[in-house]
Amino acid sequence: MRYLILDKIRSAYNVGSFFRNADGFGDWTIFTCGYTANSESPRVKKTSLGAESTVPNQHFDSAEEAIKYLQD
């Protein structure tokens, strides 16, 4: 399993494109952090073209929390 931590990305459309890429490459989990839009955002859903429902993802308050989660 590979992980992608998205932190401080202002554009929800860019986040959606990360979901599409992660879906295409397979076996990725996305962690969104802070003000980065998560998979529930309508703009992410529009751009990801359904990939937000197939790529495992989780939202954290900060990138540090995401990293700590992975370390544990």
N, CA, C and O atoms as a Tripos MOL2 file, in Angstrom:
@<TRIPOS>MOLECULE
protein
  288   287    72     0     0
PROTEIN
NO_CHARGES

@<TRIPOS>ATOM
      1 N           0.8440   -1.1820    0.0000 N.3       1 MET1
      2 CA          0.0000    0.0000    0.0000 C.3       1 MET1
      3 C           0.8880    1.2450    0.0000 C.2       1 MET1
      4 O           1.8500    1.3360    0.7630 O.2       1 MET1
      5 N           0.5540    2.1850   -0.8550 N.am      2 ARG2
      6 CA          1.2840    3.4490   -0.9190 C.3       2 ARG2
      7 C           0.3460    4.5630   -0.4740 C.2       2 ARG2
      8 O          -0.8710    4.4830   -0.6440 O.2       2 ARG2
      9 N           0.9390    5.5980    0.0990 N.am      3 TYR3
     10 CA          0.1570    6.6870    0.6680 C.3       3 TYR3
     11 C           0.5310    8.0150    0.0300 C.2       3 TYR3
     12 O           1.6900    8.2680   -0.2990 O.2       3 TYR3
     13 N          -0.4760    8.8500   -0.1350 N.am      4 LEU4
     14 CA         -0.2830   10.1880   -0.6710 C.3       4 LEU4
     15 C          -0.8880   11.1640    0.3340 C.2       4 LEU4
     16 O          -2.0810   11.0960    0.6320 O.2       4 LEU4
     17 N          -0.0620   12.0720    0.8570 N.am      5 ILE5
     18 CA         -0.5330   13.0700    1.8160 C.3       5 ILE5
     19 C          -0.6640   14.3940    1.0930 C.2       5 ILE5
     20 O           0.3200   14.9480    0.6050 O.2       5 ILE5
     21 N          -1.8940   14.8990    1.0280 N.am      6 LEU6
     22 CA         -2.1690   16.1740    0.3820 C.3       6 LEU6
     23 C          -2.3960   17.2220    1.4610 C.2       6 LEU6
     24 O          -3.3700   17.1420    2.2110 O.2       6 LEU6
     25 N          -1.5090   18.1970    1.5430 N.am      7 ASP7
     26 CA         -1.5910   19.2210    2.5790 C.3       7 ASP7
     27 C          -1.4890   20.6060    1.9470 C.2       7 ASP7
     28 O          -0.6400   20.8470    1.0880 O.2       7 ASP7
     29 N          -2.3450   21.4950    2.3740 N.am      8 LYS8
     30 CA         -2.3360   22.8970    1.9380 C.3       8 LYS8
     31 C          -2.5240   23.0500    0.4290 C.2       8 LYS8
     32 O          -1.8380   23.8440   -0.2140 O.2       8 LYS8
     33 N          -3.4570   22.2850   -0.1210 N.am      9 ILE9
     34 CA         -3.8070   22.4190   -1.5380 C.3       9 ILE9
     35 C          -5.1260   23.1850   -1.6030 C.2       9 ILE9
     36 O          -6.1590   22.6890   -1.1510 O.2       9 ILE9
     37 N          -5.0920   24.3670   -2.1520 N.am     10 ARG10
     38 CA         -6.2620   25.2480   -2.1700 C.3      10 ARG10
     39 C          -7.3310   24.8140   -3.1740 C.2      10 ARG10
     40 O          -8.5220   24.9760   -2.9100 O.2      10 ARG10
     41 N          -6.9300   24.2730   -4.3040 N.am     11 SER11
     42 CA         -7.8870   23.9490   -5.3530 C.3      11 SER11
     43 C          -8.4640   22.5440   -5.1680 C.2      11 SER11
     44 O          -7.7460   21.5460   -5.2250 O.2      11 SER11
     45 N          -9.7650   22.4950   -4.9500 N.am     12 ALA12
     46 CA        -10.4350   21.1940   -4.8380 C.3      12 ALA12
     47 C         -10.3610   20.4360   -6.1620 C.2      12 ALA12
     48 O         -10.3700   19.2050   -6.1810 O.2      12 ALA12
     49 N         -10.2890   21.1750   -7.2610 N.am     13 TYR13
     50 CA        -10.1740   20.5170   -8.5680 C.3      13 TYR13
     51 C          -8.8370   19.7840   -8.6990 C.2      13 TYR13
     52 O          -8.7790   18.7080   -9.2940 O.2      13 TYR13
     53 N          -7.7790   20.3500   -8.1530 N.am     14 ASN14
     54 CA         -6.4850   19.6610   -8.1700 C.3      14 ASN14
     55 C          -6.5350   18.4100   -7.3020 C.2      14 ASN14
     56 O          -5.9490   17.3860   -7.6540 O.2      14 ASN14
     57 N          -7.2290   18.4880   -6.1720 N.am     15 VAL15
     58 CA         -7.3790   17.3110   -5.3070 C.3      15 VAL15
     59 C          -8.1170   16.2110   -6.0720 C.2      15 VAL15
     60 O          -7.7460   15.0400   -5.9880 O.2      15 VAL15
     61 N          -9.1450   16.5810   -6.8050 N.am     16 GLY16
     62 CA         -9.8720   15.6020   -7.6120 C.3      16 GLY16
     63 C          -8.9910   14.9200   -8.6370 C.2      16 GLY16
     64 O          -9.1520   13.7310   -8.9090 O.2      16 GLY16
     65 N          -8.0590   15.6700   -9.2070 N.am     17 SER17
     66 CA         -7.1520   15.0560  -10.1850 C.3      17 SER17
     67 C          -6.1910   14.0780   -9.5090 C.2      17 SER17
     68 O          -5.8070   13.0750  -10.1090 O.2      17 SER17
     69 N          -5.8030   14.3610   -8.2700 N.am     18 PHE18
     70 CA         -4.9830   13.3980   -7.5230 C.3      18 PHE18
     71 C          -5.7630   12.1000   -7.3120 C.2      18 PHE18
     72 O          -5.1970   11.0120   -7.4240 O.2      18 PHE18
     73 N          -7.0500   12.2090   -7.0100 N.am     19 PHE19
     74 CA         -7.8710   11.0030   -6.8410 C.3      19 PHE19
     75 C          -7.9260   10.2050   -8.1420 C.2      19 PHE19
     76 O          -7.8140    8.9790   -8.1170 O.2      19 PHE19
     77 N          -8.0960   10.8830   -9.2770 N.am     20 ARG20
     78 CA         -8.1210   10.1840  -10.5640 C.3      20 ARG20
     79 C          -6.8060    9.4800  -10.8390 C.2      20 ARG20
     80 O          -6.7960    8.3340  -11.2900 O.2      20 ARG20
     81 N          -5.6940   10.1550  -10.5730 N.am     21 ASN21
     82 CA         -4.3840    9.5420  -10.7950 C.3      21 ASN21
     83 C          -4.1590    8.3560   -9.8670 C.2      21 ASN21
     84 O          -3.6600    7.3160  -10.2950 O.2      21 ASN21
     85 N          -4.5270    8.5110   -8.5960 N.am     22 ALA22
     86 CA         -4.3590    7.4150   -7.6350 C.3      22 ALA22
     87 C          -5.1930    6.2030   -8.0630 C.2      22 ALA22
     88 O          -4.7600    5.0610   -7.9080 O.2      22 ALA22
     89 N          -6.3720    6.4530   -8.5930 N.am     23 ASP23
     90 CA         -7.2200    5.3650   -9.0710 C.3      23 ASP23
     91 C          -6.5760    4.6760  -10.2690 C.2      23 ASP23
     92 O          -6.6250    3.4510  -10.3840 O.2      23 ASP23
     93 N          -5.9870    5.4440  -11.1390 N.am     24 GLY24
     94 CA         -5.3420    4.8710  -12.3220 C.3      24 GLY24
     95 C          -4.1030    4.0580  -11.9970 C.2      24 GLY24
     96 O          -3.8590    3.0130  -12.6010 O.2      24 GLY24
     97 N          -3.3200    4.5420  -11.0360 N.am     25 PHE25
     98 CA         -2.0940    3.8340  -10.6740 C.3      25 PHE25
     99 C          -2.3660    2.6620   -9.7360 C.2      25 PHE25
    100 O          -1.5560    1.7380   -9.6680 O.2      25 PHE25
    101 N          -3.4730    2.6740   -9.0190 N.am     26 GLY26
    102 CA         -3.8760    1.5720   -8.1550 C.3      26 GLY26
    103 C          -3.1000    1.4810   -6.8610 C.2      26 GLY26
    104 O          -1.9600    1.9360   -6.7700 O.2      26 GLY26
    105 N          -3.7340    0.8830   -5.8500 N.am     27 ASP27
    106 CA         -3.1210    0.5850   -4.5510 C.3      27 ASP27
    107 C          -2.5900    1.8160   -3.8140 C.2      27 ASP27
    108 O          -1.5420    1.7460   -3.1720 O.2      27 ASP27
    109 N          -3.2960    2.9300   -3.9010 N.am     28 TRP28
    110 CA         -2.9210    4.1550   -3.1980 C.3      28 TRP28
    111 C          -4.0100    4.5140   -2.1930 C.2      28 TRP28
    112 O          -5.1910    4.2560   -2.4240 O.2      28 TRP28
    113 N          -3.6030    5.1090   -1.0800 N.am     29 THR29
    114 CA         -4.5150    5.6990   -0.1090 C.3      29 THR29
    115 C          -4.1780    7.1770   -0.0290 C.2      29 THR29
    116 O          -3.0060    7.5460    0.0470 O.2      29 THR29
    117 N          -5.1970    8.0230   -0.0440 N.am     30 ILE30
    118 CA         -4.9820    9.4620    0.0150 C.3      30 ILE30
    119 C          -5.3850    9.9870    1.3770 C.2      30 ILE30
    120 O          -6.4670    9.6820    1.8790 O.2      30 ILE30
    121 N          -4.5050   10.7810    1.9710 N.am     31 PHE31
    122 CA         -4.7980   11.5010    3.2070 C.3      31 PHE31
    123 C          -4.8550   12.9860    2.8730 C.2      31 PHE31
    124 O          -3.8690   13.5560    2.4040 O.2      31 PHE31
    125 N          -6.0020   13.6150    3.1110 N.am     32 THR32
    126 CA         -6.1010   15.0580    2.9500 C.3      32 THR32
    127 C          -5.9290   15.6940    4.3210 C.2      32 THR32
    128 O          -6.3650   15.1400    5.3300 O.2      32 THR32
    129 N          -5.2880   16.8690    4.3510 N.am     33 CYS33
    130 CA         -4.9690   17.5030    5.6270 C.3      33 CYS33
    131 C          -5.3200   18.9820    5.6110 C.2      33 CYS33
    132 O          -5.2560   19.6520    4.5800 O.2      33 CYS33
    133 N          -5.6980   19.4730    6.8050 N.am     34 GLY34
    134 CA         -5.9560   20.8980    6.9670 C.3      34 GLY34
    135 C          -7.0960   21.3720    6.0970 C.2      34 GLY34
    136 O          -8.1510   20.7400    6.0440 O.2      34 GLY34
    137 N          -6.8860   22.5000    5.4050 N.am     35 TYR35
    138 CA         -7.9430   23.0760    4.5740 C.3      35 TYR35
    139 C          -8.0610   22.4320    3.1980 C.2      35 TYR35
    140 O          -8.8910   22.8510    2.3910 O.2      35 TYR35
    141 N          -7.2530   21.4340    2.9230 N.am     36 THR36
    142 CA         -7.3670   20.7050    1.6570 C.3      36 THR36
    143 C          -8.7360   20.0290    1.5940 C.2      36 THR36
    144 O          -9.1510   19.3700    2.5470 O.2      36 THR36
    145 N          -9.4270   20.1930    0.4820 N.am     37 ALA37
    146 CA        -10.7570   19.5910    0.3300 C.3      37 ALA37
    147 C         -10.6770   18.0750    0.4150 C.2      37 ALA37
    148 O          -9.7170   17.4660   -0.0570 O.2      37 ALA37
    149 N         -11.6930   17.4730    1.0210 N.am     38 ASN38
    150 CA        -11.7100   16.0110    1.1270 C.3      38 ASN38
    151 C         -12.6580   15.4200    0.0880 C.2      38 ASN38
    152 O         -13.1950   16.1420   -0.7530 O.2      38 ASN38
    153 N         -12.8570   14.1270    0.1470 N.am     39 SER39
    154 CA        -13.6360   13.4230   -0.8760 C.3      39 SER39
    155 C         -15.1230   13.7760   -0.8610 C.2      39 SER39
    156 O         -15.8460   13.4120   -1.7890 O.2      39 SER39
    157 N         -15.5920   14.4720    0.1650 N.am     40 GLU40
    158 CA        -16.9950   14.8670    0.2460 C.3      40 GLU40
    159 C         -17.2810   16.1730   -0.4960 C.2      40 GLU40
    160 O         -18.4440   16.5220   -0.7030 O.2      40 GLU40
    161 N         -16.2460   16.8900   -0.8940 N.am     41 SER41
    162 CA        -16.4150   18.1690   -1.5830 C.3      41 SER41
    163 C         -17.0360   17.9580   -2.9700 C.2      41 SER41
    164 O         -16.5850   17.0990   -3.7280 O.2      41 SER41
    165 N         -18.0640   18.7380   -3.3000 N.am     42 PRO42
    166 CA        -18.6630   18.6120   -4.6360 C.3      42 PRO42
    167 C         -17.6560   18.8720   -5.7660 C.2      42 PRO42
    168 O         -17.7490   18.2550   -6.8270 O.2      42 PRO42
    169 N         -16.7110   19.7680   -5.5500 N.am     43 ARG43
    170 CA        -15.7200   20.0650   -6.5810 C.3      43 ARG43
    171 C         -14.7550   18.9000   -6.7610 C.2      43 ARG43
    172 O         -14.3410   18.6020   -7.8820 O.2      43 ARG43
    173 N         -14.3950   18.2390   -5.6580 N.am     44 VAL44
    174 CA        -13.5360   17.0510   -5.7570 C.3      44 VAL44
    175 C         -14.2860   15.9550   -6.5050 C.2      44 VAL44
    176 O         -13.7310   15.3020   -7.3890 O.2      44 VAL44
    177 N         -15.5460   15.7610   -6.1440 N.am     45 LYS45
    178 CA        -16.3550   14.7200   -6.8050 C.3      45 LYS45
    179 C         -16.4910   14.9870   -8.3040 C.2      45 LYS45
    180 O         -16.4400   14.0600   -9.1120 O.2      45 LYS45
    181 N         -16.6650   16.2530   -8.6680 N.am     46 LYS46
    182 CA        -16.8180   16.6060  -10.0810 C.3      46 LYS46
    183 C         -15.5590   16.2680  -10.8760 C.2      46 LYS46
    184 O         -15.6450   15.7270  -11.9790 O.2      46 LYS46
    185 N         -14.4000   16.5830  -10.3210 N.am     47 THR47
    186 CA        -13.1460   16.3900  -11.0400 C.3      47 THR47
    187 C         -12.6490   14.9530  -10.9800 C.2      47 THR47
    188 O         -12.0140   14.4770  -11.9210 O.2      47 THR47
    189 N         -12.9330   14.2570   -9.8810 N.am     48 SER48
    190 CA        -12.3900   12.9050   -9.7230 C.3      48 SER48
    191 C         -13.1430   11.8590  -10.5470 C.2      48 SER48
    192 O         -12.6600   10.7420  -10.7320 O.2      48 SER48
    193 N         -14.3220   12.2240  -11.0380 N.am     49 LEU49
    194 CA        -15.1080   11.3350  -11.9030 C.3      49 LEU49
    195 C         -15.3680    9.9640  -11.2720 C.2      49 LEU49
    196 O         -15.2920    8.9370  -11.9460 O.2      49 LEU49
    197 N         -15.6760    9.9620   -9.9750 N.am     50 GLY50
    198 CA        -16.0060    8.7280   -9.2720 C.3      50 GLY50
    199 C         -14.8460    8.0740   -8.5450 C.2      50 GLY50
    200 O         -15.0490    7.1400   -7.7700 O.2      50 GLY50
    201 N         -13.6400    8.5500   -8.7840 N.am     51 ALA51
    202 CA        -12.4710    7.9350   -8.1400 C.3      51 ALA51
    203 C         -12.4710    8.1570   -6.6330 C.2      51 ALA51
    204 O         -11.8420    7.3920   -5.9020 O.2      51 ALA51
    205 N         -13.1660    9.1940   -6.1500 N.am     52 GLU52
    206 CA        -13.1990    9.4540   -4.7060 C.3      52 GLU52
    207 C         -13.9030    8.3280   -3.9480 C.2      52 GLU52
    208 O         -13.7100    8.1630   -2.7430 O.2      52 GLU52
    209 N         -14.7140    7.5610   -4.6600 N.am     53 SER53
    210 CA        -15.4140    6.4580   -3.9970 C.3      53 SER53
    211 C         -14.6460    5.1430   -4.0800 C.2      53 SER53
    212 O         -14.9710    4.2000   -3.3600 O.2      53 SER53
    213 N         -13.6390    5.0610   -4.9400 N.am     54 THR54
    214 CA        -12.8770    3.8160   -5.0720 C.3      54 THR54
    215 C         -11.4980    3.8820   -4.4280 C.2      54 THR54
    216 O         -10.9100    2.8460   -4.1160 O.2      54 THR54
    217 N         -10.9780    5.0910   -4.2260 N.am     55 VAL55
    218 CA         -9.6550    5.2560   -3.6130 C.3      55 VAL55
    219 C          -9.8450    5.4470   -2.1060 C.2      55 VAL55
    220 O         -10.5450    6.3710   -1.6910 O.2      55 VAL55
    221 N          -9.2340    4.5930   -1.2800 N.am     56 PRO56
    222 CA         -9.3450    4.7850    0.1670 C.3      56 PRO56
    223 C          -8.7800    6.1620    0.5470 C.2      56 PRO56
    224 O          -7.7390    6.5830    0.0410 O.2      56 PRO56
    225 N          -9.4850    6.8450    1.4390 N.am     57 ASN57
    226 CA         -9.0280    8.1730    1.8410 C.3      57 ASN57
    227 C          -9.4850    8.4940    3.2490 C.2      57 ASN57
    228 O         -10.4290    7.9050    3.7760 O.2      57 ASN57
    229 N          -8.7800    9.4520    3.8410 N.am     58 GLN58
    230 CA         -9.0760    9.8700    5.2080 C.3      58 GLN58
    231 C          -8.6220   11.3110    5.3480 C.2      58 GLN58
    232 O          -7.6660   11.7310    4.6960 O.2      58 GLN58
    233 N          -9.3090   12.0750    6.2030 N.am     59 HIS59
    234 CA         -8.9480   13.4780    6.4200 C.3      59 HIS59
    235 C          -8.3750   13.6560    7.8230 C.2      59 HIS59
    236 O          -8.8920   13.1020    8.7930 O.2      59 HIS59
    237 N          -7.3000   14.4360    7.9140 N.am     60 PHE60
    238 CA         -6.6600   14.7640    9.1950 C.3      60 PHE60
    239 C          -6.5820   16.2830    9.3360 C.2      60 PHE60
    240 O          -6.6150   17.0110    8.3440 O.2      60 PHE60
    241 N          -6.4790   16.7450   10.5670 N.am     61 ASP61
    242 CA         -6.3490   18.1820   10.8110 C.3      61 ASP61
    243 C          -5.0060   18.7240   10.3480 C.2      61 ASP61
    244 O          -4.9040   19.8950    9.9840 O.2      61 ASP61
    245 N          -3.9790   17.8890   10.3590 N.am     62 SER62
    246 CA         -2.6500   18.3420    9.9380 C.3      62 SER62
    247 C          -1.8790   17.1750    9.3140 C.2      62 SER62
    248 O          -2.2130   16.0070    9.5140 O.2      62 SER62
    249 N          -0.8500   17.5230    8.5610 N.am     63 ALA63
    250 CA          0.0050   16.4960    7.9560 C.3      63 ALA63
    251 C           0.7440   15.7210    9.0380 C.2      63 ALA63
    252 O           1.0030   14.5270    8.8860 O.2      63 ALA63
    253 N           1.0820   16.3950   10.1210 N.am     64 GLU64
    254 CA          1.7740   15.7280   11.2260 C.3      64 GLU64
    255 C           0.9200   14.6080   11.8080 C.2      64 GLU64
    256 O           1.4370   13.5450   12.1510 O.2      64 GLU64
    257 N          -0.3990   14.8460   11.9200 N.am     65 GLU65
    258 CA         -1.2970   13.7980   12.4210 C.3      65 GLU65
    259 C          -1.3410   12.6140   11.4580 C.2      65 GLU65
    260 O          -1.3730   11.4630   11.8930 O.2      65 GLU65
    261 N          -1.3430   12.8820   10.1760 N.am     66 ALA66
    262 CA         -1.3550   11.8100    9.1820 C.3      66 ALA66
    263 C          -0.0890   10.9760    9.2570 C.2      66 ALA66
    264 O          -0.1350    9.7480    9.1800 O.2      66 ALA66
    265 N           1.0370   11.6500    9.4060 N.am     67 ILE67
    266 CA          2.3200   10.9450    9.5080 C.3      67 ILE67
    267 C           2.3790   10.1060   10.7780 C.2      67 ILE67
    268 O           2.8500    8.9680   10.7610 O.2      67 ILE67
    269 N           1.8930   10.6820   11.8890 N.am     68 LYS68
    270 CA          1.8670    9.9350   13.1540 C.3      68 LYS68
    271 C           0.9690    8.7020   13.0170 C.2      68 LYS68
    272 O           1.3060    7.6290   13.5180 O.2      68 LYS68
    273 N          -0.1590    8.8530   12.3480 N.am     69 TYR69
    274 CA         -1.0610    7.7230   12.1080 C.3      69 TYR69
    275 C          -0.3440    6.6110   11.3560 C.2      69 TYR69
    276 O          -0.4900    5.4360   11.6930 O.2      69 TYR69
    277 N           0.4290    6.9770   10.3410 N.am     70 LEU70
    278 CA          1.1620    5.9710    9.5740 C.3      70 LEU70
    279 C           2.2750    5.3230   10.3870 C.2      70 LEU70
    280 O           2.5440    4.1320   10.2330 O.2      70 LEU70
    281 N           2.9160    6.0930   11.2440 N.am     71 GLN71
    282 CA          3.9950    5.5520   12.0660 C.3      71 GLN71
    283 C           3.4590    4.5550   13.0930 C.2      71 GLN71
    284 O           4.1150    3.5630   13.4130 O.2      71 GLN71
    285 N           2.2500    4.8340   13.6080 N.am     72 ASP72
    286 CA          1.6640    3.9290   14.6060 C.3      72 ASP72
    287 C           1.1620    2.6880   13.9170 C.2      72 ASP72
    288 O           0.6300    1.7910   14.5710 O.2      72 ASP72
@<TRIPOS>BOND
     1     1     2 1
     2     2     3 1
     3     3     4 2
     4     3     5 am
     5     5     6 1
     6     6     7 1
     7     7     8 2
     8     7     9 am
     9     9    10 1
    10    10    11 1
    11    11    12 2
    12    11    13 am
    13    13    14 1
    14    14    15 1
    15    15    16 2
    16    15    17 am
    17    17    18 1
    18    18    19 1
    19    19    20 2
    20    19    21 am
    21    21    22 1
    22    22    23 1
    23    23    24 2
    24    23    25 am
    25    25    26 1
    26    26    27 1
    27    27    28 2
    28    27    29 am
    29    29    30 1
    30    30    31 1
    31    31    32 2
    32    31    33 am
    33    33    34 1
    34    34    35 1
    35    35    36 2
    36    35    37 am
    37    37    38 1
    38    38    39 1
    39    39    40 2
    40    39    41 am
    41    41    42 1
    42    42    43 1
    43    43    44 2
    44    43    45 am
    45    45    46 1
    46    46    47 1
    47    47    48 2
    48    47    49 am
    49    49    50 1
    50    50    51 1
    51    51    52 2
    52    51    53 am
    53    53    54 1
    54    54    55 1
    55    55    56 2
    56    55    57 am
    57    57    58 1
    58    58    59 1
    59    59    60 2
    60    59    61 am
    61    61    62 1
    62    62    63 1
    63    63    64 2
    64    63    65 am
    65    65    66 1
    66    66    67 1
    67    67    68 2
    68    67    69 am
    69    69    70 1
    70    70    71 1
    71    71    72 2
    72    71    73 am
    73    73    74 1
    74    74    75 1
    75    75    76 2
    76    75    77 am
    77    77    78 1
    78    78    79 1
    79    79    80 2
    80    79    81 am
    81    81    82 1
    82    82    83 1
    83    83    84 2
    84    83    85 am
    85    85    86 1
    86    86    87 1
    87    87    88 2
    88    87    89 am
    89    89    90 1
    90    90    91 1
    91    91    92 2
    92    91    93 am
    93    93    94 1
    94    94    95 1
    95    95    96 2
    96    95    97 am
    97    97    98 1
    98    98    99 1
    99    99   100 2
   100    99   101 am
   101   101   102 1
   102   102   103 1
   103   103   104 2
   104   103   105 am
   105   105   106 1
   106   106   107 1
   107   107   108 2
   108   107   109 am
   109   109   110 1
   110   110   111 1
   111   111   112 2
   112   111   113 am
   113   113   114 1
   114   114   115 1
   115   115   116 2
   116   115   117 am
   117   117   118 1
   118   118   119 1
   119   119   120 2
   120   119   121 am
   121   121   122 1
   122   122   123 1
   123   123   124 2
   124   123   125 am
   125   125   126 1
   126   126   127 1
   127   127   128 2
   128   127   129 am
   129   129   130 1
   130   130   131 1
   131   131   132 2
   132   131   133 am
   133   133   134 1
   134   134   135 1
   135   135   136 2
   136   135   137 am
   137   137   138 1
   138   138   139 1
   139   139   140 2
   140   139   141 am
   141   141   142 1
   142   142   143 1
   143   143   144 2
   144   143   145 am
   145   145   146 1
   146   146   147 1
   147   147   148 2
   148   147   149 am
   149   149   150 1
   150   150   151 1
   151   151   152 2
   152   151   153 am
   153   153   154 1
   154   154   155 1
   155   155   156 2
   156   155   157 am
   157   157   158 1
   158   158   159 1
   159   159   160 2
   160   159   161 am
   161   161   162 1
   162   162   163 1
   163   163   164 2
   164   163   165 am
   165   165   166 1
   166   166   167 1
   167   167   168 2
   168   167   169 am
   169   169   170 1
   170   170   171 1
   171   171   172 2
   172   171   173 am
   173   173   174 1
   174   174   175 1
   175   175   176 2
   176   175   177 am
   177   177   178 1
   178   178   179 1
   179   179   180 2
   180   179   181 am
   181   181   182 1
   182   182   183 1
   183   183   184 2
   184   183   185 am
   185   185   186 1
   186   186   187 1
   187   187   188 2
   188   187   189 am
   189   189   190 1
   190   190   191 1
   191   191   192 2
   192   191   193 am
   193   193   194 1
   194   194   195 1
   195   195   196 2
   196   195   197 am
   197   197   198 1
   198   198   199 1
   199   199   200 2
   200   199   201 am
   201   201   202 1
   202   202   203 1
   203   203   204 2
   204   203   205 am
   205   205   206 1
   206   206   207 1
   207   207   208 2
   208   207   209 am
   209   209   210 1
   210   210   211 1
   211   211   212 2
   212   211   213 am
   213   213   214 1
   214   214   215 1
   215   215   216 2
   216   215   217 am
   217   217   218 1
   218   218   219 1
   219   219   220 2
   220   219   221 am
   221   221   222 1
   222   222   223 1
   223   223   224 2
   224   223   225 am
   225   225   226 1
   226   226   227 1
   227   227   228 2
   228   227   229 am
   229   229   230 1
   230   230   231 1
   231   231   232 2
   232   231   233 am
   233   233   234 1
   234   234   235 1
   235   235   236 2
   236   235   237 am
   237   237   238 1
   238   238   239 1
   239   239   240 2
   240   239   241 am
   241   241   242 1
   242   242   243 1
   243   243   244 2
   244   243   245 am
   245   245   246 1
   246   246   247 1
   247   247   248 2
   248   247   249 am
   249   249   250 1
   250   250   251 1
   251   251   252 2
   252   251   253 am
   253   253   254 1
   254   254   255 1
   255   255   256 2
   256   255   257 am
   257   257   258 1
   258   258   259 1
   259   259   260 2
   260   259   261 am
   261   261   262 1
   262   262   263 1
   263   263   264 2
   264   263   265 am
   265   265   266 1
   266   266   267 1
   267   267   268 2
   268   267   269 am
   269   269   270 1
   270   270   271 1
   271   271   272 2
   272   271   273 am
   273   273   274 1
   274   274   275 1
   275   275   276 2
   276   275   277 am
   277   277   278 1
   278   278   279 1
   279   279   280 2
   280   279   281 am
   281   281   282 1
   282   282   283 1
   283   283   284 2
   284   283   285 am
   285   285   286 1
   286   286   287 1
   287   287   288 2
@<TRIPOS>SUBSTRUCTURE
     1 MET1         2 RESIDUE 1 A MET
     2 ARG2         6 RESIDUE 1 A ARG
     3 TYR3        10 RESIDUE 1 A TYR
     4 LEU4        14 RESIDUE 1 A LEU
     5 ILE5        18 RESIDUE 1 A ILE
     6 LEU6        22 RESIDUE 1 A LEU
     7 ASP7        26 RESIDUE 1 A ASP
     8 LYS8        30 RESIDUE 1 A LYS
     9 ILE9        34 RESIDUE 1 A ILE
    10 ARG10       38 RESIDUE 1 A ARG
    11 SER11       42 RESIDUE 1 A SER
    12 ALA12       46 RESIDUE 1 A ALA
    13 TYR13       50 RESIDUE 1 A TYR
    14 ASN14       54 RESIDUE 1 A ASN
    15 VAL15       58 RESIDUE 1 A VAL
    16 GLY16       62 RESIDUE 1 A GLY
    17 SER17       66 RESIDUE 1 A SER
    18 PHE18       70 RESIDUE 1 A PHE
    19 PHE19       74 RESIDUE 1 A PHE
    20 ARG20       78 RESIDUE 1 A ARG
    21 ASN21       82 RESIDUE 1 A ASN
    22 ALA22       86 RESIDUE 1 A ALA
    23 ASP23       90 RESIDUE 1 A ASP
    24 GLY24       94 RESIDUE 1 A GLY
    25 PHE25       98 RESIDUE 1 A PHE
    26 GLY26      102 RESIDUE 1 A GLY
    27 ASP27      106 RESIDUE 1 A ASP
    28 TRP28      110 RESIDUE 1 A TRP
    29 THR29      114 RESIDUE 1 A THR
    30 ILE30      118 RESIDUE 1 A ILE
    31 PHE31      122 RESIDUE 1 A PHE
    32 THR32      126 RESIDUE 1 A THR
    33 CYS33      130 RESIDUE 1 A CYS
    34 GLY34      134 RESIDUE 1 A GLY
    35 TYR35      138 RESIDUE 1 A TYR
    36 THR36      142 RESIDUE 1 A THR
    37 ALA37      146 RESIDUE 1 A ALA
    38 ASN38      150 RESIDUE 1 A ASN
    39 SER39      154 RESIDUE 1 A SER
    40 GLU40      158 RESIDUE 1 A GLU
    41 SER41      162 RESIDUE 1 A SER
    42 PRO42      166 RESIDUE 1 A PRO
    43 ARG43      170 RESIDUE 1 A ARG
    44 VAL44      174 RESIDUE 1 A VAL
    45 LYS45      178 RESIDUE 1 A LYS
    46 LYS46      182 RESIDUE 1 A LYS
    47 THR47      186 RESIDUE 1 A THR
    48 SER48      190 RESIDUE 1 A SER
    49 LEU49      194 RESIDUE 1 A LEU
    50 GLY50      198 RESIDUE 1 A GLY
    51 ALA51      202 RESIDUE 1 A ALA
    52 GLU52      206 RESIDUE 1 A GLU
    53 SER53      210 RESIDUE 1 A SER
    54 THR54      214 RESIDUE 1 A THR
    55 VAL55      218 RESIDUE 1 A VAL
    56 PRO56      222 RESIDUE 1 A PRO
    57 ASN57      226 RESIDUE 1 A ASN
    58 GLN58      230 RESIDUE 1 A GLN
    59 HIS59      234 RESIDUE 1 A HIS
    60 PHE60      238 RESIDUE 1 A PHE
    61 ASP61      242 RESIDUE 1 A ASP
    62 SER62      246 RESIDUE 1 A SER
    63 ALA63      250 RESIDUE 1 A ALA
    64 GLU64      254 RESIDUE 1 A GLU
    65 GLU65      258 RESIDUE 1 A GLU
    66 ALA66      262 RESIDUE 1 A ALA
    67 ILE67      266 RESIDUE 1 A ILE
    68 LYS68      270 RESIDUE 1 A LYS
    69 TYR69      274 RESIDUE 1 A TYR
    70 LEU70      278 RESIDUE 1 A LEU
    71 GLN71      282 RESIDUE 1 A GLN
    72 ASP72      286 RESIDUE 1 A ASP
